[in-house]
Amino acid sequence: MAVTYKKLFHLLIDRGMSASELAEQAGFSANILTRLRRNQYVSLESIERICKTLNCCMDDVLDFDSKMEEGNLND
C-alpha cells in the first residue's frame, strides 16, 4: 500500500495557497515538496508541520492507495 498526497494539493487549491507558500510557512525545504508531488516517503514530522500550518488533520492531506506501486515507499 502506498501513500498519495492528492488531498493535500486539492486542499491548497481550495485555500488559494501555493505549495511554495506552504513550504515557507511550515518551514520545510523544496525537496519535501518534490517528494510530496512524487508520492514518496515524507517523515511524520513534515506531515505534522503541514497539518499544523493548514490547521487540518492527517486524513485531510494524505490517503493510502493499495493500487499504487509500493516502490515509492523506499525511495
QUITA-V550202 format. One record per pair of residues at least 24 apart in sequence whose C-alpha atoms are under 7 Angstrom apart, sorted by sequence separation. I is the first residue (numbers start at 0). J is the second residue. D is the distance in whole Angstrom. If there is no record, write none. Layout:
i/j/d
I/J/D
I/J/D
//
This chain:
i/j/d
25/49/6
25/52/6
24/52/7
4/35/6
40/71/7
39/71/5
40/72/5
38/71/7
39/72/6
4/38/6
3/38/5
39/74/7
2/38/6
7/59/7
6/59/6
7/60/4
6/60/5
7/61/6
6/61/6
4/60/6
5/61/7
4/61/5
3/61/6
4/62/6
2/61/7
3/62/5
2/62/6
3/63/6
2/63/5
3/64/7
1/63/6
2/64/6
0/63/6
1/64/5
0/64/6
1/65/6
0/65/4
1/67/6
0/67/7
1/68/7
1/69/5
0/69/6
1/72/7
//
